[in-house]
Amino acid sequence: MKTYFIHYKDPDPACPVFRIKIEAYDREHAIEIFYQDGDDWEIVKITRS
């Protein structure tokens, strides 16, 4: 498992950018885990630690 940091925000332009740490096998798996809750967040950046 690798560690990914996903920087995300609400589609509202006034929303600040948040960050979450996710353990995943690869980048696509990290995105899948991030969106599993069904929220409408916009991913700004993904970095691997």
Secondary structure, DSSP 8 states (H G I E B T S, - for coil): -EEEEEEEE-SSTT---EEEEEEESSHHHHHHHHHTT----EEEEEEE-
